[in-house]
Structure formats: structure tokens, C-alpha cells
Amino acid sequence: MTPEQKATIDGMSRYELCKMWRFAAVGETLLASDTGKYFYQVLFKEKGGFTPEISKSLGWEGWG
């Protein structure tokens, strides 16, 4: 994981992390390898992961 990737993840809100987790394209570098493990740690262990409200707000319409 590069310092830039870590800074990007650390700067994302819980909502933004959830949105990327749900809608990112296959091969998204922030969700791969050690960076992906860190992403998971931040989203689910530090920020609490999805809530019903976030999940409903995101829906299934896509990343854009």
C-alpha cells in the first residue's frame, strides 16, 4: 500500500467507503491485496461498516 492509497482511504467518509465497497469495479486497487485489507479494516472495524440507512441510501443503482 502506498502512502497515497492510505491517505485516500483515511480521508473517505463511512458513506464513501460503503459506496466503493458496493459499487467498485473489479480490480479496484483500493480493494486489492494489502490495501484491500486496510480498506476492510477501516470500513468495518474502525467506522462500523454498513448501517441499514446507508445501505438503503446507496441502493443498487451503481457507482455513478
CORWO-V284720 format. One record per helix or strand of 3 or more residues. SS is the DSSP state (H for helix, E for strand). FROM is the first residue (numbers start at 1). TO is the last residue. If there is no record, write none. Layout:
BEGIN
ss=SS from=FROM to=TO
ss=SS from=FROM to=TO
END
This chain:
BEGIN
ss=H from=3 to=11
ss=H from=14 to=23
ss=H from=29 to=31
ss=H from=33 to=46
ss=H from=52 to=58
END
